[in-house]
Amino acid sequence: QVQVEESGGDLVQAGGSLRLSCKASGLNFDRSAWGWFRQTPGKEREGVSCVARLTDNTYYADSVKGRFAASRDNAKSTLYLQMNSLKTGDTAMYYCAPVGAVCPRITTTMTPRPSFTSWGQGTQVTVSS
């Protein structure tokens, strides 16, 4: 069974930076594209970024493009999200999940691969003004 553990969230002032990590186990990490998602109370979870499986190409939601940078370390089965120039609108719980063989065309509406059923606990990012 796939397990993920997100970490790195914190309370930070607007304009600050954070680096999130996602450690995965129970699967061949390098066989999936991986995505970062975020969710705020009362809203659906949305896709933030996707890192491709083979090329390390990255894709982003328009709201974070130019400020966030996703990466992966296949040897460590770990996904990262470098978050810069944070805004209050970035406040959310952040999650990671495998999204399949390729990144989807539209990042914001991406979903985990069907076999992924166990979201991690997430990591809370709170940006104060």
ABEGO torsion letter per residue (X at the ends): XBBBBBBGBBBBBBGBBBBBBBBBBGBBAAABBBBBBBBBBGBBBBBABBBBAAAGBBBBBAAABGABBBBBBAAAGBBBBBBBGBBAAABBBBBBBBAEABBBABAAABBBBAABABBBAEBBBBBBX
